[in-house]
Amino acid sequence: MLENRGFARFFVARGKWILQFADPRVSSPFPFSLLNMRNLTVAFASLALMALGTAGSYGRADYDIKAVSPAVVLTPQIAFQFGPQVPPPRSLQWLQVEVDFSSNIDWTDELTVKYYILLAGKCLTGEVTHIDIPKGRDLFSVMYVSPNTIARILNGHPMSGNDIMDVGVQLVKQGQVLVTKSFKTRGDTQWWQNQQQVTGQVLNKNQTPFAPILWDRYEQIKIAPTAQ
């Protein structure tokens, strides 16, 4: 006697596909007369669509972006006493982009925020993945552009609001773009697709001197695994 009641096999008999279960008490959900190749294909296609539907899709009803807020900030000055005393360095300009978003999901394992920063005609891109995100409004993500990158793009000139031409942001979950919003451009136009994008010059908070500041304001950042 076969104990594995879930075992089943397909085979061809008289030009038709037959579905046979090991346990005679288990029956096919489809009449055997329908189990020819054409109907079998339709059946599996229907099951695949059902699986995709139950896997869950997300959108603006579950997540939304309230605001994209770029700002010029200065390097934070932190006082300490250690070793020889040296004059504090001059604070330099950073570009900070803060995203105010919301979630209607009780807990989100991971959510990636993609940033597209058009600074003086150059499109800088970066992303940060947050983890353990609670349900609620006024959830925050933030990324930065460093003083050296700004100085190189602006040829050493101080940055002003006019240099920040636009900033686009997307919330992405499991490869699916949930919401798109820009600082200036209305709607969900992905204007950065027409730009030559530069990666590696947008930093998450943990990569900057702002890391220990306002820790509880921003969602937790997923730490990339170290190379073995």
Buried (B, 14 or more C-beta within 10 A) or exposed (E): EEEEEEEEEEEEEEEBBBBBBBBEEEEBEEEEEEBEEEBBEEBEEEEEEEEEEEEEEBEEEBBBBBEBBBEBEEBEEEEEEEEEEEEEEEEBBBBBBBBBBBBBBEEBEEBBBBBBBBBBEBBBBBBBBBBEBEEEEEBBBBBBBBBEBBBEBBEEEEBEEEBBBBBBBBBBBEEEBBBBBBBEBEEBEBBBEEBEEBEEBBBBBEBBBBEEEEEEEBBEBBEEEEEE
